[in-house]
Amino acid sequence: MNIVLILLPISAFVAGIFLIMFINAVRGGQFEDLDDAPWRILDDD
């Protein structure tokens, strides 16, 4: 039971870091154009 008291705050901290990273990626515009990148690979220049 003591391991739960150790792992619960650690997992909440790691989840918070991932949440901050996701919010930062959304604000940075990383998810703006998801459809164009696959087609750019197929285009011949």
KOLTOR-12065 format. One record per residue: x, y, z of N, C-alpha, C in turn; residue number from 0. Coordinates in nm, 4 decimals, always signed. Layout:
<recs>
       n_X       n_Y       n_Z      ca_X      ca_Y      ca_Z       c_X       c_Y       c_Z    n
         X         Y         Z         X         Y         Z         X         Y         Z  NUM
...
</recs>
This chain:
<recs>
       n_X       n_Y       n_Z      ca_X      ca_Y      ca_Z       c_X       c_Y       c_Z    n
   +0.0815   -0.1197   +0.0000   +0.0000   +0.0000   +0.0000   +0.0862   +0.1265   +0.0000    0
   +0.2044   +0.1163   +0.0567   +0.2921   +0.2330   +0.0633   +0.3434   +0.2728   -0.0745    1
   +0.3543   +0.1767   -0.1649   +0.4038   +0.2077   -0.2983   +0.3063   +0.2978   -0.3736    2
   +0.1773   +0.2860   -0.3433   +0.0770   +0.3716   -0.4064   +0.0994   +0.5175   -0.3651    3
   +0.1373   +0.5388   -0.2426   +0.1621   +0.6745   -0.1934   +0.2853   +0.7355   -0.2589    4
   +0.3747   +0.6534   -0.3104   +0.4930   +0.7025   -0.3797   +0.4642   +0.7221   -0.5286    5
   +0.3983   +0.6243   -0.5894   +0.3781   +0.6276   -0.7337   +0.2690   +0.7250   -0.7783    6
   +0.1717   +0.7496   -0.6965   +0.0631   +0.8403   -0.7340   +0.1116   +0.9844   -0.7561    7
   +0.1890   +1.0429   -0.6677   +0.2394   +1.1780   -0.6959   +0.3371   +1.1825   -0.8130    8
   +0.4168   +1.0781   -0.8281   +0.5109   +1.0742   -0.9411   +0.4348   +1.0679   -1.0729    9
   +0.3329   +0.9850   -1.0800   +0.2560   +0.9747   -1.2040   +0.1773   +1.1030   -1.2316   10
   +0.1281   +1.1684   -1.1286   +0.0584   +1.2957   -1.1478   +0.1550   +1.4023   -1.1979   11
   +0.2776   +1.4026   -1.1494   +0.3786   +1.4971   -1.1938   +0.4155   +1.4734   -1.3404   12
   +0.4353   +1.3478   -1.3782   +0.4681   +1.3153   -1.5177   +0.3511   +1.3509   -1.6098   13
   +0.2287   +1.3239   -1.5671   +0.1116   +1.3598   -1.6474   +0.1021   +1.5109   -1.6636   14
   +0.1341   +1.5856   -1.5609   +0.1335   +1.7313   -1.5697   +0.2376   +1.7826   -1.6672   15
   +0.3540   +1.7194   -1.6708   +0.4578   +1.7590   -1.7665   +0.4101   +1.7347   -1.9093   16
   +0.3496   +1.6186   -1.9338   +0.2988   +1.5894   -2.0675   +0.1858   +1.6842   -2.1065   17
   +0.1032   +1.7230   -2.0116   -0.0039   +1.8187   -2.0399   +0.0532   +1.9546   -2.0785   18
   +0.1550   +1.9986   -2.0073   +0.2193   +2.1254   -2.0402   +0.2838   +2.1184   -2.1779   19
   +0.3480   +2.0062   -2.2108   +0.4101   +1.9906   -2.3422   +0.3049   +1.9909   -2.4529   20
   +0.1901   +1.9283   -2.4298   +0.0836   +1.9259   -2.5293   +0.0255   +2.0651   -2.5513   21
   +0.0018   +2.1376   -2.4436   -0.0519   +2.2735   -2.4562   +0.0474   +2.3629   -2.5292   22
   +0.1762   +2.3462   -2.5005   +0.2789   +2.4241   -2.5683   +0.2826   +2.3914   -2.7184   23
   +0.2641   +2.2654   -2.7555   +0.2634   +2.2270   -2.8967   +0.1411   +2.2830   -2.9683   24
   +0.0273   +2.2853   -2.9022   -0.0938   +2.3409   -2.9637   -0.0796   +2.4915   -2.9818   25
   -0.0276   +2.5592   -2.8822   -0.0077   +2.7045   -2.8933   +0.0972   +2.7393   -2.9984   26
   +0.1941   +2.6511   -3.0185   +0.2999   +2.6756   -3.1151   +0.2583   +2.6497   -3.2585   27
   +0.1395   +2.5967   -3.2794   +0.0884   +2.5750   -3.4139   +0.1323   +2.4443   -3.4767   28
   +0.1744   +2.3496   -3.3975   +0.2214   +2.2225   -3.4513   +0.1086   +2.1425   -3.5158   29
   -0.0136   +2.1619   -3.4736   -0.1266   +2.0847   -3.5241   -0.2135   +2.1640   -3.6206   30
   -0.1603   +2.2693   -3.6790   -0.2380   +2.3550   -3.7677   -0.2718   +2.2881   -3.9004   31
   -0.1733   +2.2265   -3.9652   -0.1937   +2.1719   -4.0993   -0.1524   +2.0251   -4.1014   32
   -0.2457   +1.9364   -4.0699   -0.2149   +1.7942   -4.0648   -0.2354   +1.7245   -4.1986   33
   -0.3044   +1.7893   -4.2939   -0.3357   +1.7234   -4.4202   -0.2328   +1.7511   -4.5289   34
   -0.1602   +1.8598   -4.5201   -0.0702   +1.8988   -4.6287   +0.0614   +1.8213   -4.6280   35
   +0.1120   +1.7858   -4.5127   +0.2433   +1.7209   -4.5038   +0.2503   +1.5863   -4.5772   36
   +0.1509   +1.4990   -4.5652   +0.1606   +1.3728   -4.6402   +0.1577   +1.3935   -4.7918   37
   +0.0867   +1.4956   -4.8380   +0.0800   +1.5188   -4.9825   +0.2070   +1.5837   -5.0351   38
   +0.2760   +1.6604   -4.9504   +0.4014   +1.7237   -4.9936   +0.5093   +1.6211   -5.0235   39
   +0.5063   +1.5080   -4.9554   +0.6046   +1.4026   -4.9818   +0.5852   +1.3446   -5.1207   40
   +0.4611   +1.3348   -5.1652   +0.4318   +1.2735   -5.2943   +0.4504   +1.3663   -5.4120   41
   +0.4569   +1.4974   -5.3875   +0.4734   +1.5929   -5.4963   +0.6152   +1.5895   -5.5517   42
   +0.6259   +1.5897   -5.6844   +0.7562   +1.6012   -5.7493   +0.7862   +1.7477   -5.7725   43
   +0.9029   +1.7880   -5.7325   +0.9403   +1.9287   -5.7514   +1.0137   +1.9478   -5.8806   44
</recs>
